[in-house]
Amino acid sequence: MTRRNRKLIGAFTVIIYVVIYALVAMALAQARVVQDATGLVQGLVYAVLGLSWIVPLMPLIAWMEKPDQA
């Protein structure tokens, strides 16, 4: 598979994943446990939810950037 095809497949996968992740993260952020927590805990939850989306995508990004085989 060429790098161009991998990037196309990866781009669609990333878009779908980010949309689904955003919906789940919003639902978790609106949970009563988070809303009733202190400001510091809320800030930590929002920071973790805001940054943790990239961890599962790292292998996909590495696969997308793999050079073509000769």
Distance bins in CASP14 RR format, pairs under 12 A and 6 or more apart:
PFRMAT RR
TARGET T0000
AUTHOR 0000-0000-0000
RMODE 2
METHOD distances of the structure
MODEL  1
1 7 0 0 0 0 0 1 0 0 0 0 0
1 8 0 0 0 0 0 1 0 0 0 0 0
1 9 0 0 0 0 1 0 0 0 0 0 0
1 10 0 0 0 0 0 1 0 0 0 0 0
1 63 0 0 0 0 1 0 0 0 0 0 0
1 64 0 0 0 0 0 1 0 0 0 0 0
1 66 0 0 0 0 1 0 0 0 0 0 0
1 67 0 0 0 0 0 1 0 0 0 0 0
1 68 0 0 0 0 1 0 0 0 0 0 0
1 69 0 0 0 0 1 0 0 0 0 0 0
2 8 0 0 0 0 1 0 0 0 0 0 0
2 9 0 0 0 0 0 1 0 0 0 0 0
2 64 0 0 0 0 0 1 0 0 0 0 0
2 66 0 0 0 0 0 1 0 0 0 0 0
2 67 0 0 0 0 0 1 0 0 0 0 0
2 68 1 0 1 0 0 0 0 0 0 0 0
2 69 0 0 0 0 1 0 0 0 0 0 0
3 9 0 0 0 0 0 1 0 0 0 0 0
3 10 0 0 0 0 0 1 0 0 0 0 0
3 63 0 0 0 0 0 1 0 0 0 0 0
3 64 1 0 0 1 0 0 0 0 0 0 0
3 65 1 0 0 1 0 0 0 0 0 0 0
3 66 1 0 0 1 0 0 0 0 0 0 0
3 67 1 0 0 1 0 0 0 0 0 0 0
3 68 1 0 1 0 0 0 0 0 0 0 0
3 69 0 0 0 0 0 1 0 0 0 0 0
4 10 0 0 0 0 0 1 0 0 0 0 0
4 11 0 0 0 0 0 1 0 0 0 0 0
4 64 0 0 0 0 0 1 0 0 0 0 0
4 65 0 0 0 0 0 1 0 0 0 0 0
4 68 0 0 0 0 1 0 0 0 0 0 0
5 11 0 0 0 0 0 1 0 0 0 0 0
5 12 0 0 0 0 0 1 0 0 0 0 0
5 63 0 0 0 0 0 1 0 0 0 0 0
5 64 0 0 0 0 1 0 0 0 0 0 0
5 66 0 0 0 0 0 1 0 0 0 0 0
5 68 0 0 0 0 1 0 0 0 0 0 0
6 12 0 0 0 0 0 1 0 0 0 0 0
6 13 0 0 0 0 0 1 0 0 0 0 0
6 14 0 0 0 0 0 1 0 0 0 0 0
6 60 0 0 0 0 1 0 0 0 0 0 0
6 61 0 0 0 0 0 1 0 0 0 0 0
6 62 0 0 0 0 0 1 0 0 0 0 0
6 63 1 0 0 1 0 0 0 0 0 0 0
6 64 1 0 1 0 0 0 0 0 0 0 0
6 65 0 0 0 0 1 0 0 0 0 0 0
6 66 1 0 0 1 0 0 0 0 0 0 0
6 67 0 0 0 0 0 1 0 0 0 0 0
6 68 0 0 0 0 1 0 0 0 0 0 0
6 69 0 0 0 0 0 1 0 0 0 0 0
7 13 0 0 0 0 0 1 0 0 0 0 0
7 14 0 0 0 0 0 1 0 0 0 0 0
7 60 0 0 0 0 0 1 0 0 0 0 0
7 61 0 0 0 0 1 0 0 0 0 0 0
7 63 0 0 0 0 1 0 0 0 0 0 0
7 64 1 0 1 0 0 0 0 0 0 0 0
7 65 0 0 0 0 1 0 0 0 0 0 0
7 66 0 0 0 0 0 1 0 0 0 0 0
7 68 0 0 0 0 0 1 0 0 0 0 0
8 14 0 0 0 0 0 1 0 0 0 0 0
8 15 0 0 0 0 0 1 0 0 0 0 0
8 64 0 0 0 0 1 0 0 0 0 0 0
9 15 0 0 0 0 0 1 0 0 0 0 0
9 16 0 0 0 0 0 1 0 0 0 0 0
9 60 0 0 0 0 1 0 0 0 0 0 0
9 63 0 0 0 0 1 0 0 0 0 0 0
9 64 1 0 0 1 0 0 0 0 0 0 0
10 16 0 0 0 0 1 0 0 0 0 0 0
10 17 0 0 0 0 1 0 0 0 0 0 0
10 18 0 0 0 0 0 1 0 0 0 0 0
10 57 0 0 0 0 1 0 0 0 0 0 0
10 59 0 0 0 0 0 1 0 0 0 0 0
10 60 1 0 0 1 0 0 0 0 0 0 0
10 61 0 0 0 0 1 0 0 0 0 0 0
10 62 0 0 0 0 0 1 0 0 0 0 0
10 63 1 0 0 1 0 0 0 0 0 0 0
10 64 1 0 1 0 0 0 0 0 0 0 0
10 65 0 0 0 0 0 1 0 0 0 0 0
10 66 0 0 0 0 0 1 0 0 0 0 0
11 17 0 0 0 0 0 1 0 0 0 0 0
11 18 0 0 0 0 0 1 0 0 0 0 0
11 57 0 0 0 0 0 1 0 0 0 0 0
11 60 0 0 0 0 0 1 0 0 0 0 0
11 61 0 0 0 0 0 1 0 0 0 0 0
11 64 0 0 0 0 1 0 0 0 0 0 0
12 18 0 0 0 0 0 1 0 0 0 0 0
12 19 0 0 0 0 0 1 0 0 0 0 0
12 60 0 0 0 0 0 1 0 0 0 0 0
12 64 0 0 0 0 0 1 0 0 0 0 0
13 19 0 0 0 0 0 1 0 0 0 0 0
13 20 0 0 0 0 0 1 0 0 0 0 0
13 21 0 0 0 0 0 1 0 0 0 0 0
13 56 0 0 0 0 0 1 0 0 0 0 0
13 57 0 0 0 0 1 0 0 0 0 0 0
13 59 0 0 0 0 0 1 0 0 0 0 0
13 60 1 0 0 1 0 0 0 0 0 0 0
13 61 0 0 0 0 0 1 0 0 0 0 0
13 63 0 0 0 0 1 0 0 0 0 0 0
13 64 0 0 0 0 1 0 0 0 0 0 0
14 20 0 0 0 0 0 1 0 0 0 0 0
14 21 0 0 0 0 0 1 0 0 0 0 0
14 53 0 0 0 0 1 0 0 0 0 0 0
14 54 0 0 0 0 0 1 0 0 0 0 0
14 56 0 0 0 0 0 1 0 0 0 0 0
14 57 1 0 0 1 0 0 0 0 0 0 0
14 58 0 0 0 0 0 1 0 0 0 0 0
14 59 0 0 0 0 0 1 0 0 0 0 0
14 60 1 0 0 1 0 0 0 0 0 0 0
14 61 0 0 0 0 1 0 0 0 0 0 0
14 63 0 0 0 0 0 1 0 0 0 0 0
14 64 0 0 0 0 1 0 0 0 0 0 0
15 21 0 0 0 0 0 1 0 0 0 0 0
15 22 0 0 0 0 0 1 0 0 0 0 0
15 57 0 0 0 0 0 1 0 0 0 0 0
15 60 0 0 0 0 0 1 0 0 0 0 0
16 22 0 0 0 0 0 1 0 0 0 0 0
16 23 0 0 0 0 0 1 0 0 0 0 0
16 57 0 0 0 0 0 1 0 0 0 0 0
16 60 0 0 0 0 0 1 0 0 0 0 0
17 23 0 0 0 0 0 1 0 0 0 0 0
17 24 0 0 0 0 0 1 0 0 0 0 0
17 25 0 0 0 0 0 1 0 0 0 0 0
17 53 1 0 0 1 0 0 0 0 0 0 0
17 54 0 0 0 0 0 1 0 0 0 0 0
17 55 0 0 0 0 0 1 0 0 0 0 0
17 56 1 0 0 1 0 0 0 0 0 0 0
17 57 1 0 0 1 0 0 0 0 0 0 0
17 60 0 0 0 0 1 0 0 0 0 0 0
17 61 0 0 0 0 0 1 0 0 0 0 0
18 24 0 0 0 0 0 1 0 0 0 0 0
18 25 0 0 0 0 1 0 0 0 0 0 0
18 50 0 0 0 0 0 1 0 0 0 0 0
18 53 1 0 0 1 0 0 0 0 0 0 0
18 54 0 0 0 0 1 0 0 0 0 0 0
18 56 0 0 0 0 0 1 0 0 0 0 0
18 57 0 0 0 0 1 0 0 0 0 0 0
18 60 0 0 0 0 0 1 0 0 0 0 0
19 25 0 0 0 0 0 1 0 0 0 0 0
19 26 0 0 0 0 0 1 0 0 0 0 0
19 53 0 0 0 0 0 1 0 0 0 0 0
20 26 0 0 0 0 0 1 0 0 0 0 0
20 27 0 0 0 0 0 1 0 0 0 0 0
20 53 0 0 0 0 1 0 0 0 0 0 0
20 56 0 0 0 0 0 1 0 0 0 0 0
21 27 0 0 0 0 0 1 0 0 0 0 0
21 28 0 0 0 0 0 1 0 0 0 0 0
21 49 0 0 0 0 1 0 0 0 0 0 0
21 50 0 0 0 0 1 0 0 0 0 0 0
21 51 0 0 0 0 0 1 0 0 0 0 0
21 52 0 0 0 0 1 0 0 0 0 0 0
21 53 1 0 1 0 0 0 0 0 0 0 0
21 54 0 0 0 0 1 0 0 0 0 0 0
21 55 0 0 0 0 0 1 0 0 0 0 0
21 56 0 0 0 0 1 0 0 0 0 0 0
21 57 0 0 0 0 1 0 0 0 0 0 0
22 28 0 0 0 0 0 1 0 0 0 0 0
22 29 0 0 0 0 0 1 0 0 0 0 0
22 49 0 0 0 0 1 0 0 0 0 0 0
22 50 0 0 0 0 1 0 0 0 0 0 0
22 52 0 0 0 0 0 1 0 0 0 0 0
22 53 1 0 0 1 0 0 0 0 0 0 0
23 29 0 0 0 0 0 1 0 0 0 0 0
23 30 0 0 0 0 0 1 0 0 0 0 0
23 49 0 0 0 0 0 1 0 0 0 0 0
23 53 0 0 0 0 0 1 0 0 0 0 0
24 30 0 0 0 0 0 1 0 0 0 0 0
24 31 0 0 0 0 0 1 0 0 0 0 0
24 49 0 0 0 0 1 0 0 0 0 0 0
24 50 0 0 0 0 0 1 0 0 0 0 0
24 52 0 0 0 0 0 1 0 0 0 0 0
24 53 0 0 0 0 1 0 0 0 0 0 0
24 56 0 0 0 0 0 1 0 0 0 0 0
25 31 0 0 0 0 0 1 0 0 0 0 0
25 34 0 0 0 0 0 1 0 0 0 0 0
25 45 0 0 0 0 1 0 0 0 0 0 0
25 46 0 0 0 0 1 0 0 0 0 0 0
25 47 0 0 0 0 0 1 0 0 0 0 0
25 48 0 0 0 0 1 0 0 0 0 0 0
25 49 1 0 1 0 0 0 0 0 0 0 0
25 50 1 0 0 1 0 0 0 0 0 0 0
25 51 0 0 0 0 0 1 0 0 0 0 0
25 52 0 0 0 0 1 0 0 0 0 0 0
25 53 1 0 0 1 0 0 0 0 0 0 0
26 34 0 0 0 0 0 1 0 0 0 0 0
26 46 0 0 0 0 0 1 0 0 0 0 0
26 49 0 0 0 0 1 0 0 0 0 0 0
26 50 0 0 0 0 0 1 0 0 0 0 0
27 34 0 0 0 0 0 1 0 0 0 0 0
27 49 0 0 0 0 0 1 0 0 0 0 0
28 34 1 0 0 1 0 0 0 0 0 0 0
28 35 0 0 0 0 0 1 0 0 0 0 0
28 42 0 0 0 0 0 1 0 0 0 0 0
28 45 1 0 0 1 0 0 0 0 0 0 0
28 46 0 0 0 0 1 0 0 0 0 0 0
28 48 0 0 0 0 1 0 0 0 0 0 0
28 49 1 0 0 1 0 0 0 0 0 0 0
28 50 0 0 0 0 0 1 0 0 0 0 0
28 52 0 0 0 0 0 1 0 0 0 0 0
29 35 0 0 0 0 1 0 0 0 0 0 0
29 37 0 0 0 0 0 1 0 0 0 0 0
29 41 0 0 0 0 0 1 0 0 0 0 0
29 42 0 0 0 0 1 0 0 0 0 0 0
29 43 0 0 0 0 1 0 0 0 0 0 0
29 44 0 0 0 0 0 1 0 0 0 0 0
29 45 1 0 0 1 0 0 0 0 0 0 0
29 46 1 0 0 1 0 0 0 0 0 0 0
29 47 0 0 0 0 0 1 0 0 0 0 0
29 48 0 0 0 0 0 1 0 0 0 0 0
29 49 1 0 0 1 0 0 0 0 0 0 0
29 50 0 0 0 0 1 0 0 0 0 0 0
30 36 0 0 0 0 0 1 0 0 0 0 0
30 42 0 0 0 0 0 1 0 0 0 0 0
30 45 0 0 0 0 0 1 0 0 0 0 0
30 46 0 0 0 0 0 1 0 0 0 0 0
30 49 0 0 0 0 0 1 0 0 0 0 0
31 37 0 0 0 0 1 0 0 0 0 0 0
31 42 0 0 0 0 0 1 0 0 0 0 0
31 45 0 0 0 0 1 0 0 0 0 0 0
31 49 0 0 0 0 0 1 0 0 0 0 0
33 41 0 0 0 0 1 0 0 0 0 0 0
33 42 0 0 0 0 0 1 0 0 0 0 0
33 45 0 0 0 0 1 0 0 0 0 0 0
34 41 1 0 0 1 0 0 0 0 0 0 0
34 42 1 0 0 1 0 0 0 0 0 0 0
34 43 0 0 0 0 1 0 0 0 0 0 0
34 44 0 0 0 0 1 0 0 0 0 0 0
34 45 1 0 1 0 0 0 0 0 0 0 0
34 46 0 0 0 0 1 0 0 0 0 0 0
34 48 0 0 0 0 0 1 0 0 0 0 0
34 49 0 0 0 0 1 0 0 0 0 0 0
35 41 0 0 0 0 0 1 0 0 0 0 0
35 42 1 0 0 1 0 0 0 0 0 0 0
35 45 0 0 0 0 0 1 0 0 0 0 0
35 46 0 0 0 0 0 1 0 0 0 0 0
36 42 0 0 0 0 1 0 0 0 0 0 0
36 45 0 0 0 0 0 1 0 0 0 0 0
37 43 0 0 0 0 1 0 0 0 0 0 0
37 44 0 0 0 0 1 0 0 0 0 0 0
37 45 1 0 0 1 0 0 0 0 0 0 0
37 46 0 0 0 0 0 1 0 0 0 0 0
38 44 0 0 0 0 1 0 0 0 0 0 0
38 45 0 0 0 0 0 1 0 0 0 0 0
39 45 0 0 0 0 1 0 0 0 0 0 0
39 46 0 0 0 0 1 0 0 0 0 0 0
39 47 0 0 0 0 0 1 0 0 0 0 0
40 46 0 0 0 0 0 1 0 0 0 0 0
40 47 0 0 0 0 0 1 0 0 0 0 0
41 47 0 0 0 0 0 1 0 0 0 0 0
41 48 0 0 0 0 0 1 0 0 0 0 0
42 48 0 0 0 0 0 1 0 0 0 0 0
42 49 0 0 0 0 0 1 0 0 0 0 0
43 49 0 0 0 0 1 0 0 0 0 0 0
43 50 0 0 0 0 0 1 0 0 0 0 0
43 51 0 0 0 0 0 1 0 0 0 0 0
44 50 0 0 0 0 0 1 0 0 0 0 0
44 51 0 0 0 0 0 1 0 0 0 0 0
44 52 0 0 0 0 0 1 0 0 0 0 0
45 51 0 0 0 0 0 1 0 0 0 0 0
45 52 0 0 0 0 0 1 0 0 0 0 0
46 52 0 0 0 0 0 1 0 0 0 0 0
48 54 0 0 0 0 0 1 0 0 0 0 0
48 55 0 0 0 0 0 1 0 0 0 0 0
49 55 0 0 0 0 0 1 0 0 0 0 0
51 57 0 0 0 0 0 1 0 0 0 0 0
52 58 0 0 0 0 0 1 0 0 0 0 0
53 60 0 0 0 0 0 1 0 0 0 0 0
54 60 0 0 0 0 0 1 0 0 0 0 0
54 61 0 0 0 0 1 0 0 0 0 0 0
55 61 0 0 0 0 0 1 0 0 0 0 0
57 63 0 0 0 0 0 1 0 0 0 0 0
57 64 0 0 0 0 1 0 0 0 0 0 0
58 64 0 0 0 0 0 1 0 0 0 0 0
58 65 0 0 0 0 0 1 0 0 0 0 0
59 65 0 0 0 0 0 1 0 0 0 0 0
59 66 0 0 0 0 0 1 0 0 0 0 0
60 66 0 0 0 0 0 1 0 0 0 0 0
END
